[in-house]
Amino acid sequence: MKVVGIVSNDVLVRTRILDVLEDKDLELVQITEGNFDQEGFHTFLVDLNSPVALVVLAKVPQRCIAFSSAQDQETLKRARASGCERVYGIAKFFKEVLPSFSI
């Protein structure tokens, strides 16, 4: 079973992610601190509003799918500058990216 880290301190965001991914063969683990052990995780879904988002991106940008408000271009640019190539506005993340998510 693949392990996916969920990086978000927003209960509604986490709940939406869990609801969409519940039928997939995944183990979903919430990441709440920057000193997590990255081994064993396949992918990280990163809410850029989380206090540890940039820490996670700095450690494993190639394994992250990051999202934030499309209006917050500075935050999205910082995520891309950290090396994360998969950065989306939150609406696109929930409407297009997450429903088709597979690993």
N, C-alpha and C positions, 0 to 999 in steps of 0.2 A: 504494500500500500504506500502510495506517495504521500509525503508530508508537506503541507502548505502552511506557511506562517501568515497569520493575519495581524497586521500592524495597524491598529486603530484604537483610540480611546473613546470613540463614539459608539454607544450601544446600538443606535439605529443602523449605523453602517455595518457593524459586525453582524447584526441580526439579518440584514439583507443579504450579506455575503453567505452566511450559513444557510439561509433559506434557498438560495439559488444553487449552492453546491452540495446540499444534503444528499442528493441521490447519486452523486458521483463517488467512486471508490477512492476517497481521499481521507486522510487524517488531517483535521484542521486544528491548528494550535495558535492560541493568542500569544503575541509577543508584546510584552509591556515594559521591558527594560532593555537598555542598550548593551548590557553585558550577556546577551544570549549566546548559546552555542549554535553556530550556524551549520554544523555538521548534521546530516540527516534530513535537512530541509531541501526540497526540490525547488520550490518557488516561494516568494513572499509577495503578498498583496499589501501594498503600502499606502495607507491614507496619509497624504503629505501634511495633514493637520496634526498628526500624532507627534508628541514630544520626542519620540525616538526615531521618527521617520528618517531623518538625515543620517543618523548613526547606522541604521540598517542599510541605507543606500551606500554609505561609505564602505561598508564591509562586503557587500555582495550585490553591486549594482546590476550585474548581468543576470541575476536570478530574481529581479524585482519587476513587478508590474505596479506602477505608481499612479495615483490619481488625486485630484483636488479640483476645486472650482475652476472652471474654464476662464473665469474672470480674473483669477489670481495668476497672471502670467509670470510674475517674478518667481513664485514658488515652483511652477512648472519648469521654468528655465533653470532654476537651481538643481532640480532633480535630474534634468538632462545633463547639466554640467558635471554632475557627480558620476556620470557614466551610465546612467539608466536610459536605455533606448525606448522602453515601453512606458510612456508617460501620457496620461489621458485626462481630459476633463471628466468630472464625476458622472455627468449624464451619459457620456459615451461609454464610460467604464461599465455602468450598470445596464445600459440598453444593448450594447454590442459585445463588449469584451468579455464580461463575466458569463453571460449565457452560453457563449461558445468556448468557454475555458476548458481546456483538456491538457493533460500532461502524460 
